[in-house]
Amino acid sequence: MAPPRNRRPGSSRRAQYGLFFGYVVAVGGVLFALLLLLVSIIDPRGFAAIKGAAMDVTTPISSGGRSVLRGITDFGTGIGDYFRAGSQNAELRERLQAAEAQAVQAEAQRLDNQRLRQMLQLREAATDEIAIGRIVSSSFDSPRRFAILSVGGSSGVRVGQPVRAPEGLIGRVLLAGRNSAQVLLIVDPNSTVPVRLVRDGTPAMAVGRGDGTLELRTLEVGVNPFRRGDMLATSGVGGIYPPGIPVAQVIGIQGEVTIARPLAAPARVDYALVQPIYEPAIVPQSEGGTAEPAAQAR
């Protein structure tokens, strides 16, 4: 049988005791409050002493509770900071990646602008320009060394014309299409360029080695005249290449073999200038029996 819903507290001894003690505590609290009120009215100094003693008793408890509360708050704050730090780190990494990408792009633009300025200066200096084009590709993993230029016959490019960059000589046109041309690089084994030593004018031949370097061969038998760091330029002998174009720098001497590195590497060159074939001409002899060389280009 279910207990009645309107069961009174008196039906349980434990409930009765609880209700009784609740009344006792309430009455005691009211009496204590009245007592304190009377003391504060009759003896203010005594009330102040009681208040001070109560404060001394409750201060350590309040301090302990405050420390516990602060610890709980700091713990929650630390957890929140941890998760916020994770999101902030991710955001900072994204910003850093974006900044790095912008820095790379800015550096690429700076280098491109620098090359364009160099090409513009070269174009202003070279009065015999045929065309200017971009080097589309170049071979580097085979003994034969070629490059593809983005200008061809429609721009006046012809077979045999020399190709150079602001840094120096690149090669000569081997095959010319309508809008592109194949360039035989000076490092190709089939390339031979007459050069002279800038330091003292010693003539030599720069022959491609097929590995990205040149071998310098002197025209005179004797002591090797080259030194590490020497610069070489075209001499104009034999035609094709105009004189004075920078070609290479000596990087090693092994007995009678001298190795040089081209100053204009196609892998680092964006634009190239095509010039007409250089043809040195001989002026008819004067009455004194001497002949003076002259140059013409076509």
PATORLUM-761367 format. One record per residue: residue in three letters; z, x, y of N, C-alpha, C in turn. Coordinates in steps of 0.001 Angstrom, whole numbers, padded with zeros to 6 digits, always signed. Layout:
N
ALAZXYZXYZXY/...
***
This chain:
298
MET+000000+000840-001190+000000+000000+000000+000000+000878+001245/ALA-000900+000591+002188-001036+001431+003384+000124+001209+004321/PRO+000599+002298+005038+001704+002156+005980+001276+001318+007152/PRO+002218+000596+007770+001854-000244+008926+001395+000593+010093/ARG+000394+000052+010888-000177+000796+011995+000806+000948+013155/ASN+001688-000009+013329+002626+000032+014457+003967+000618+014053/ARG+003894+001709+013302+005123+002353+012832+005820+003006+013999/ARG+007126+002769+014186+007877+003287+015317+008410+004689+015016/PRO+008673+005497+016075+009211+006847+015845+010536+006817+015123/GLY+011284+005742+015289+012589+005699+014636+012503+005652+013127/SER+011390+005374+012602+011259+005313+011150+011235+006679+010520/SER+011131+007768+011356+011100+009136+010842+012221+009927+011487/ARG+013091+010537+010654+014211+011314+011188+013717+012501+011995/ARG+012629+013147+011549+012115+014309+012280+011584+013880+013649/ALA+010925+012758+013708+010421+012267+014987+011576+011908+015914/GLN+012662+011364+015320+013816+011022+016132+014451+012256+016744/TYR+014628+013289+015923+015193+014551+016446+014305+015139+017537/GLY+013004+015092+017321+012104+015650+018327+012169+014889+019625/LEU+012219+013591+019530+012311+012783+020740+013633+013020+021463/PHE+014717+013185+020685+016036+013427+021272+016077+014749+022020/PHE+015596+015797+021368+015597+017116+022027+014690+017112+023245/GLY+013601+016345+023203+012739+016256+024382+013462+015649+025554/TYR+014228+014593+025273+015022+013997+026330+016072+014972+026860/VAL+016733+015683+025936+017759+016639+026351+017171+017693+027263/VAL+015991+018239+026871+015352+019284+027686+014967+018731+029040/ALA+014441+017518+029061+014026+016931+030339+015222+016718+031252/VAL+016321+016140+030670+017514+015911+031474+018108+017222+031946/GLY+018126+018231+031039+018661+019537+031428+017852+020157+032541/GLY+016524+020012+032472+015679+020563+033536+015931+019887+034855/VAL+016135+018577+034822+016402+017863+036074+017735+018292+036645/LEU+018777+018408+035767+020090+018828+036244+020055+020247+036802/PHE+019327+021120+036120+019236+022507+036599+018539+022565+037946/ALA+017504+021758+038108+016795+021730+039391+017704+021209+040500/LEU+018501+020158+040171+019443+019623+041163+020483+020659+041529/LEU+020955+021391+040495+021933+022432+040746+021388+023492+041678/LEU+020163+023927+041421+019537+024939+042289+019350+024395+043705/LEU+019026+023133+043803+018852+022536+045125+020168+022540+045894/LEU+021270+022176+045195+022572+022176+045835+022986+023577+046242/VAL+022734+024553+045357+023097+025935+045687+022320+026409+046897/SER+021018+026061+046955+020222+026509+048095+020707+025893+049397/ILE+021301+024698+049312+021806+024050+050521+023187+024575+050894/ILE+024068+024662+049889+025446+025079+050150+025543+026586+050389/ASP+024874+027386+049535+024986+028858+049619+023593+029474+049562/PRO+022936+029576+050699+021579+030149+050692+021532+031583+050166/ARG+022556+032365+050495+022560+033757+050025+022655+033815+048501/GLY+023524+032978+047946+023638+032951+046488+022341+032495+045841/PHE+021690+031528+046497+020406+031073+045956+019356+032188+046000/ALA+019401+032965+047099+018462+034093+047197+018733+035117+046102/ALA+020047+035340+045791+020389+036287+044725+019884+035784+043378/ILE+020087+034472+043139+019593+033898+041880+018069+034002+041789/LYS+017407+033741+042911+015944+033830+042933+015456+035255+042678/GLY+016170+036235+043269+015807+037631+043031+015997+038022+041586/ALA+017133+037568+040970+017382+037886+039557+016312+037262+038671/ALA+015956+036007+039011+014898+035359+038226+013580+036111+038354/MET+013313+036603+039553+012071+037357+039765+012069+038665+038980/ASP+013299+039313+038948+013390+040558+038183+013152+040311+036701/VAL+013646+039148+036219+013475+038850+034794+012024+038520+034464/THR+011357+037770+035356+009993+037304+035064+008907+038326+035406/THR+009246+039337+036233+008217+040319+036624+007625+041064+035435/PRO+008448+041649+034506+007833+042335+033353+006960+041402+032508/ILE+007437+040139+032378+006641+039202+031583+005307+038919+032268/SER+005362+038721+033600+004131+038475+034345+003194+039679+034295/SER+003800+040879+034402+002995+042095+034347+002301+042249+032997/GLY+003085+041979+031918+002490+042068+030587+001377+041053+030395/GLY+001630+039832+030856+000585+038815+030743-000636+039157+031563/ARG-000401+039727+032749-001532+040120+033599-002353+041225+032942/SER-001651+042198+032291-002367+043275+031608-003214+042736+030460/VAL-002595+041800+029709-003351+041208+028599-004571+040461+029122/LEU-004369+039686+030196-005476+038936+030767-006560+039869+031310/ARG-006124+040967+031955-007092+041922+032484-007870+042595+031366/GLY-007134+042914+030267-007822+043524+029129-008865+042599+028539/ILE-008484+041313+028403-009458+040350+027870-010660+040219+028809/THR-010358+040166+030131-011452+040055+031110-012362+041283+031085/ASP-011717+042494+031049-012510+043720+030999-013339+043792+029728/PHE-012785+043332+028621-013524+043340+027360-014776+042453+027461/GLY-014566+041246+028031-015706+040354+028210-016724+040933+029179/THR-016202+041551+030261-017118+042165+031221-017895+043314+030596/GLY-017183+044114+029759-017853+045227+029086-018966+044747+028167/ILE-018679+043673+027434-019718+043128+026548-020921+042644+027372/GLY-020613+041938+028473-021706+041470+029334-022493+042630+029926/ASP-021762+043692+030383-022449+044872+030928-023303+045553+029874/TYR-022823+045559+028626-023585+046201+027551-024936+045504+027363/PHE-024876+044160+027288-026128+043434+027098-027014+043530+028338/ARG-026380+043489+029527-027166+043638+030748-027769+045031+030840/ALA-027008+046057+030381-027536+047421+030398-028763+047542+029496/GLY-028724+046860+028352-029887+046900+027463-031119+046329+028134/SER-030952+045174+028779-032104+044576+029463-032534+045422+030657/GLN-031545+046018+031368-031888+046879+032492-032608+048138+032032/ASN-032167+048719+030905-032856+049895+030372-034292+049565+029995/ALA-034485+048414+029379-035854+048007+029024-036701+047838+030282/GLU-036094+047231+031318-036831+047059+032574-037133+048399+033226/LEU-036155+049323+033180-036375+050655+033750-037454+051416+032986/ARG-037461+051266+031652-038508+051924+030865-039888+051380+031226/GLU-039968+050071+031407-041247+049492+031806-041683+050005+033179/ARG-040716+050085+034106-041051+050611+035432-041478+052072+035346/LEU-040789+052847+034494-041138+054258+034350-042533+054409+033763/GLN-042848+053614+032750-044191+053672+032163-045248+053286+033188/ALA-044949+052245+033977-045903+051846+035011-046071+052947+036058/ALA-044947+053598+036423-045030+054691+037401-045811+055864+036837/GLU-045597+056196+035553-046342+057288+034931-047830+056967+034889/ALA-048160+055719+034546-049570+055329+034514-050196+055442+035903/GLN-049445+055010+036931-049956+055126+038289-050110+056585+038706/ALA-049163+057443+038265-049258+058865+038592-050479+059499+037931/VAL-050719+059139+036655-051894+059676+035959-053172+059212+036643/GLN-053209+057923+037011-054391+057396+037685-054599+058080+039031/ALA-053513+058291+039768-053628+058964+041063-054104+060396+040902/GLU-053599+061100+039871-054036+062475+039628-055503+062510+039240/ALA-055930+061562+038394-057345+061506+038009-058228+061242+039230/GLN-057794+060347+040107-058557+060077+041318-058592+061298+042226/ARG-057470+062014+042295-057441+063219+043130-058419+064265+042618/LEU-058406+064488+041287-059324+065465+040713-060774+065029+040893/ASP-061025+063721+040717-062382+063219+040886-062835+063395+042335/ASN-061950+063101+043285-062288+063292+044696-062512+064764+045013/GLN-061711+065625+044403-061877+067060+044619-063237+067531+044112/ARG-063617+067063+042903-064928+067446+042359-066061+066902+043220/LEU-065903+065671+043707-066936+065097+044566-067065+065878+045871/ARG-065933+066302+046436-065994+067112+047656-066679+068442+047389/GLN-066367+069057+046244-067028+070316+045894-068530+070118+045716/MET-068896+069005+045047-070312+068731+044859-071010+068458+046189/LEU-070305+067757+047100-070876+067501+048415-071095+068805+049172/GLN-070130+069709+049097-070299+071010+049753-071463+071786+049145/LEU-071569+071726+047799-072682+072412+047139-074006+071791+047556/ARG-074044+070465+047651-075283+069786+048036-075692+070170+049448/GLU-074704+070310+050342-075023+070704+051708-075521+072140+051767/ALA-074992+072989+050866-075396+074397+050875-076731+074606+050169/ALA-077001+073814+049129-078236+073978+048366-079339+073141+049002/THR-080231+073800+049716-081329+073094+050391-082470+072762+049449/ASP-082452+073303+048219-083548+073078+047278-083140+072128+046156/GLU-082268+071201+046451-081777+070259+045438-082891+069357+044925/ILE-082902+069152+043607-083814+068193+042982-083108+066863+042753/ALA-081980+066909+042077-081222+065692+041775-079798+066073+041408/ILE-078905+065089+041530-077513+065239+041113-077210+064157+040093/GLY-076649+064538+038957-076327+063576+037912-074995+063868+037271/ARG-074541+062924+036503-073278+063077+035780-073558+063635+034383/ILE-072713+064556+033945-072811+065067+032578-072202+064026+031648/VAL-073060+063394+030858-072617+062302+030006-071880+062821+028781/SER-072393+063883+028166-071776+064437+026958-072194+065878+026808/SER-071464+066585+025956-071784+067977+025648-071290+068289+024247/SER-072020+069153+023537-071641+069530+022171-070642+070672+022223/PHE-069683+070652+021277-068666+071703+021251-068282+072114+019834/ASP-068805+071418+018823-068402+071715+017455-069559+072229+016605/SER-070596+072768+017247-071732+073307+016501-072224+074563+017213/PRO-072952+075445+016501-073460+076659+017145-074423+076368+018284/ARG-075175+075270+018190-076091+074897+019279-075318+074149+020346/ARG-075552+074530+021577-074784+073955+022676-075725+073271+023673/PHE-075587+071934+023747-076398+071130+024659-075487+070215+025484/ALA-076065+069690+026552-075404+068673+027364-076444+067639+027773/ILE-075995+066421+028002-076871+065340+028426-076555+065002+029885/LEU-077607+064995+030700-077475+064714+032122-078013+063320+032405/SER-077391+062611+033336-077729+061207+033590-078919+061031+034528/VAL-079669+062068+034817-080894+061964+035623-082042+062568+034831/GLY-083256+062059+035105-084421+062531+034354-085666+062623+035212/GLY-086790+062383+034551-088076+062557+035222-088268+061661+036426/SER-087674+060466+036417-087821+059577+037565-087165+060137+038814/SER-086259+061092+038654-085588+061735+039795-086179+063099+040111/GLY-087275+063471+039426-087918+064750+039687-087482+065873+038772/VAL-086692+065557+037747-086219+066586+036825-087347+066993+035892/ARG-087538+068312+035708-088577+068848+034851-087993+069899+033906/VAL-088693+070141+032829-088256+071135+031845-088200+072512+032498/GLY-087143+073267+032207-086989+074626+032698-086163+074746+033960/GLN-085903+073651+034650-085162+073734+035900-083695+074083+035636/PRO-083120+074957+036451-081712+075332+036262-080769+074210+036668/VAL-079635+074161+035984-078609+073154+036240-077302+073890+036530/ARG-076649+073500+037598-075406+074162+037973-074387+073156+038485/ALA-073159+073612+038578-072043+072844+039123-071441+073658+040259/PRO-070497+073085+041020-069862+073880+042071-069207+075154+041538/GLU-068713+075090+040280-068039+076277+039721-069022+077369+039327/GLY-070239+076991+038920-071186+077993+038492-072325+077413+037673/LEU-073083+078292+037029-074275+077920+036269-073883+077231+034965/ILE-074624+076159+034639-074398+075424+033389-075477+075728+032370/GLY-076735+075726+032799-077838+075981+031862-079163+075612+032501/ARG-080123+075216+031670-081437+074805+032163-081919+073606+031369/VAL-082800+072830+031992-083308+071611+031372-084198+071982+030190/LEU-083884+071428+029020-084664+071681+027815-085609+070523+027501/LEU-085186+069324+027824-085989+068140+027552-085663+067108+028624/ALA-086718+066517+029210-086516+065557+030288-087090+064203+029902/GLY-086248+063185+029850-086695+061812+029686-086863+061165+031041/ARG-087013+059858+031044-087211+059179+032321-085908+059106+033115/ASN-084803+058789+032448-083533+058613+033147-082432+059534+032633/SER-082777+060484+031812-081789+061433+031296-082490+062739+030940/ALA-081688+063756+030758-082242+065074+030432-081283+065828+029528/GLN-081866+066633+028620-081066+067488+027747-081029+068882+028340/VAL-079836+069432+028434-079624+070734+029064-079224+071749+028004/LEU-079913+072888+027991-079526+074006+027125-078449+074804+027856/LEU-077240+074808+027321-076132+075481+027982-076269+076991+027861/ILE-075681+077699+028806-075794+079161+028801-075022+079793+027648/VAL-074131+079034+026992-073381+079575+025859-074136+079379+024539/ASP-075308+078734+024576-076110+078566+023361-076691+079918+022946/PRO-076787+080202+021636-077327+081497+021192-078752+081755+021655/ASN-079519+080713+021973-080893+080897+022436-080998+081040+023946/SER-079861+081117+024627-079867+081241+026086-079610+082687+026493/THR-080439+083168+027413-080273+084500+027983-080430+084401+029496/VAL-079434+084865+030228-079434+084747+031683-079309+086138+032299/PRO-080278+086549+033134-080137+087821+033850-079019+087716+034887/VAL-078065+088624+034847-076929+088595+035764-076733+089972+036374/ARG-075859+090010+037338-075459+091287+037934-073955+091269+038156/LEU-073355+092426+038104-071922+092564+038322-071655+092460+039818/VAL-070828+091514+040216-070582+091287+041631-069940+092506+042279/ARG-069148+093227+041526-068416+094358+042089-069329+095481+042558/ASP-070349+095810+041781-071213+096940+042162-072699+096669+041935/GLY-073056+095445+041528-074464+095114+041371-075095+095580+040076/THR-074324+096052+039105-074879+096501+037832-075599+095349+037136/PRO-076879+095537+036748-077602+094457+036072-077210+094362+034601/ALA-077318+093155+034062-076985+092932+032655-077621+091623+032218/MET-077490+091334+030927-077965+090079+030362-076771+089358+029757/ALA-076645+088081+030085-075580+087246+029517-076186+086394+028410/VAL-075788+086671+027175-076352+086005+026000-075286+085087+025403/GLY-075663+083851+025113-074726+082910+024530-074313+083307+023121/ARG-073064+083037+022775-072543+083377+021452-072357+082145+020565/GLY-072563+080954+021106-072425+079740+020326-070994+079283+020123/ASP-070024+079994+020698-068612+079623+020545-067955+079341+021887/GLY-068770+079100+022913-068232+078815+024229-068069+080033+025108/THR-068503+081214+024631-068403+082439+025418-069767+083106+025522/LEU-069805+084175+026316-071033+084939+026530-070800+086391+026165/GLU-071846+087040+025711-071804+088490+025490-072654+089166+026549/LEU-072072+090161+027208-072771+090871+028273-073392+092147+027711/ARG-074681+092298+027968-075410+093473+027472-076028+094182+028670/THR-075657+095447+028828-076182+096224+029950-077613+096660+029665/LEU-078343+096907+030739-079736+097353+030604-079842+098855+030520/GLU-078741+099546+030708-078738+101002+030655-077773+101468+029567/VAL-078157+102500+028871-077307+103067+027826-076297+104017+028479/GLY-075047+103869+028104-074026+104733+028676-072667+104087+028574/VAL-071787+104453+029499-070427+103944+029499-070434+102457+029890/ASN-069593+101682+029211-069477+100252+029523-068962+100094+030958/PRO-069740+099468+031841-069331+099387+033254-068389+098221+033562/PHE-068138+097373+032604-067375+096159+032883-065878+096393+032757/ARG-065132+095592+033499-063683+095588+033447-063213+094147+033265/ARG-062043+094022+032685-061475+092679+032530-061268+092047+033908/GLY-061748+090815+034067-061630+090116+035334-062854+090215+036220/ASP-063836+091059+035851-065060+091183+036644-065812+089854+036689/MET-066433+089578+037834-067222+088375+038028-068698+088723+037978/LEU-069504+087785+037414-070936+087990+037308-071669+086800+037908/ALA-072820+087080+038522-073656+086051+039125-075101+086296+038705/THR-075924+085263+038859-077335+085410+038507-077990+086437+039431/SER-078920+087199+038851-079617+088227+039623-080975+087765+040139/GLY-081533+086726+039530-082858+086254+039931-083995+086991+039265/VAL-083678+088003+038474-084714+088764+037784-085380+087885+036733/GLY-086702+087899+036698-087425+087125+035696-087632+085675+036062/GLY-087059+085223+037176-087263+083855+037601-086335+082870+036918/ILE-086658+081613+037008-085919+080447+036497-084624+080239+037282/TYR-083674+081176+037195-082377+080998+037837-082364+081680+039200/PRO-082075+080953+040281-081991+081590+041606-080872+082617+041633/PRO-081000+083645+042436-079939+084664+042501-078699+084133+043212/GLY-077556+084697+042829-076313+084400+043521-075502+083254+042960/ILE-075926+082634+041844-075137+081556+041262-074037+082160+040396/PRO-072763+081817+040608-071693+082337+039736-071956+081950+038284/VAL-071677+082885+037377-071974+082642+035967-070721+082737+035096/ALA-070046+083882+035115-068960+084075+034157-067974+085119+034662/GLN-066867+085237+033924-065836+086230+034205-065495+086962+032911/VAL-065371+088277+032998-065070+089094+031821-063645+088809+031357/ILE-063504+088508+030048-062174+088206+029497-061765+089190+028406/GLY-062708+090013+027927-062350+090951+026865-063413+092011+026660/ILE-062942+093200+026330-063848+094322+026054-063444+094934+024722/GLN-064382+094941+023770-064145+095491+022443-065179+096583+022179/GLY-064846+097797+022578-065792+098894+022432-066970+098716+023369/GLU-068161+098573+022794-069360+098354+023596-069667+096880+023803/VAL-068875+096005+023186-069094+094567+023301-068179+094002+024395/THR-068788+093310+025350-068041+092702+026442-068190+091184+026355/ILE-067066+090500+026365-067055+089043+026245-066681+088440+027594/ALA-067412+087394+027970-067158+086715+029240-067035+085217+029012/ARG-066298+084570+029877-066115+083121+029810-066864+082464+030959/PRO-067685+081438+030678-068408+080754+031761-067447+080144+032774/LEU-067830+080193+034023-066994+079611+035066-067114+078090+035111/ALA-068252+077568+034662-068475+076117+034640-068533+075652+033195/ALA-067437+075106+032699-067399+074567+031337-067826+073105+031385/PRO-068849+072701+030628-069315+071305+030683-068221+070296+030384/ALA-067230+070678+029567-066155+069739+029239-065283+069418+030454/ARG-065296+070304+031458-064471+070089+032650-065290+069723+033884/VAL-066597+069616+033717-067487+069327+034846-067963+067884+034742/ASP-067889+067156+035835-068342+065765+035865-069768+065636+036388/TYR-070076+066361+037444-071385+066242+038081-072086+067604+038071/ALA-073401+067540+038020-074202+068757+038024-075409+068570+038929/LEU-075873+069662+039474-077004+069657+040393-078187+070374+039742/VAL-079360+069739+039817-080588+070315+039274-081358+070962+040414/GLN-081760+072206+040207-082494+072944+041222-083899+073270+040703/PRO-084814+073531+041601-086172+073906+041152-086183+075279+040490/ILE-087209+075511+039688-087345+076811+039016-087588+077894+040066/TYR-086843+078953+039941-086976+080068+040876-088103+080986+040406/GLU-089042+081247+041303-090177+082108+040972-090302+083208+042024/PRO-089845+084408+041699-090013+085502+042667-091495+085854+042811/ALA-091923+086017+044032-093326+086351+044302-093411+087762+044879/ILE-094533+088378+044667-094768+089741+045146-095698+089681+046343/VAL-095224+090229+047450-096040+090293+048658-097069+091406+048481/PRO-098279+091167+048836-099301+092235+048710-098847+093520+049392/GLN-099293+094649+048818-098876+095950+049347-099369+096141+050767/SER-098490+096750+051550-098854+097077+052922-099609+098386+052956/GLU-099950+098817+054130-100694+100077+054266-099882+101255+053760/GLY-098567+101140+053797-097736+102247+053335-097635+102308+051825/GLY-098222+101348+051115-098197+101392+049657-096954+100821+049047/THR-096173+100087+049828-094961+099485+049305-095141+097978+049205/ALA-094456+097372+048309-094525+095931+048119-093138+095331+048256/GLU-093029+094261+048960-091748+093590+049148-091738+092286+048356/PRO-090683+092054+047538-090609+090811+046770-090254+089632+047655/ALA-090805+088486+047346-090460+087241+048038-090159+086197+046979/ALA-089564+085139+047372-089169+084125+046389-089734+082791+046781/GLN-090124+082051+045783-090544+080665+045993-090065+079818+044839/ALA-089888+078568+045068-089360+077687+044043-090300+076498+043898/ARG-090300+076000+042706-091110+074808+042472-090347+073870+041526/
***
